[in-house]
Amino acid sequence: MTKADDFGFSIDLTVRNEWKNVDLLRTSVQNCFIAVFADMDGCHSIAMVTGELLENALKYGDWTRGDRATFRLRIQGTEGAIEVSVQNPLRPDDPNASRLLESIAWINGFARPEQAYRARMLQIAQEDSDSDGAPSRLGLARIAFEGDCRLGARVDGDVVTVSATRRRD
């Protein structure tokens, strides 16, 4: 086993669903990564990805029941990749769950994340201003493009987990 095989890190937190925590965690993740890695752009990207996923959890999570006051942030890394995932509760009948899965499949269907981002920007620009209030999902395309990540999501009952994986060079 080489020294590179020993490399790994993990952050696993249960977080209160408060907007102020998005900035606190984004900054904390960025500072942790800056302390460990020399790639400043990569550190900023992982912090941005973390913030976007946390914002999505707060916007689309089901916070109506008292026992659902938290969501989970996980960041795991090895020598080859970093994965940021956020898990939050959702209503079983929430149409955003299927939209989320469709959006991620659409983004991952492009050869390069930049293509998905540009296509989504064009769609938004061409949409009628009287849209049905559906989420833009631009943040997901931004994560893929600016974060240089592969997106994934899964729904297990009343919990959704969205992940973004960035390969390390």
C-alpha positions, 0 to 999 in steps of 0.5 A, spaced: 500 500 500 502 506 498 502 513 501 496 515 496 492 509 498 492 511 505 489 518 503 482 519 505 477 524 509 470 525 511 465 530 514 458 527 516 454 532 520 446 532 522 444 540 521 438 544 523 434 547 517 436 554 518 438 558 512 444 561 516 447 554 516 448 554 509 453 560 509 456 557 515 457 550 512 460 553 506 465 557 509 467 552 514 468 547 508 472 552 504 476 553 510 477 546 512 479 544 504 484 550 504 488 548 510 489 541 507 489 542 499 493 546 495 488 547 489 485 553 491 480 553 485 478 546 487 477 548 494 472 554 492 468 549 487 467 544 493 465 550 497 460 552 492 457 545 491 456 544 498 452 551 498 448 549 492 446 542 495 444 545 502 440 551 499 436 545 495 435 541 501 432 547 505 428 550 499 425 543 497 425 539 503 419 537 507 420 541 514 412 541 516 413 536 521 417 537 528 421 531 527 424 533 520 428 539 523 434 537 520 438 534 514 445 531 513 451 533 510 456 528 508 463 530 504 467 524 503 474 524 499 479 519 497 485 520 493 481 519 487 475 523 488 471 528 493 463 526 494 458 531 497 451 529 498 446 532 502 440 528 505 433 531 506 426 529 508 421 530 502 413 529 502 412 522 498 407 526 493 412 531 492 413 533 484 419 536 485 422 529 487 421 526 480 423 533 477 430 532 480 431 525 478 429 528 471 433 534 471 439 530 473 439 525 468 438 530 463 444 534 465 448 527 465 446 526 458 450 531 456 458 530 454 460 536 458 457 539 464 458 546 460 453 544 455 448 542 460 449 549 463 449 553 457 442 549 454 439 550 461 441 558 461 438 558 454 431 554 456 430 559 462 431 565 457 426 563 453 421 561 458 415 565 459 415 569 465 408 566 467 412 559 469 408 554 473 413 556 479 417 550 478 424 550 480 429 552 475 434 547 477 440 552 474 443 550 481 444 543 479 447 545 472 452 550 476 454 544 480 456 540 474 459 545 470 462 550 475 464 544 480 466 539 475 462 534 478 457 528 476 451 529 479 446 523 482 440 522 486 436 517 490 429 517 493 428 512 499 421 513 501 420 520 504 428 522 504 432 524 498 439 524 497 443 528 492 450 527 491 456 531 487 462 527 485 468 531 483 474 527 480 481 529 483 487 530 478 
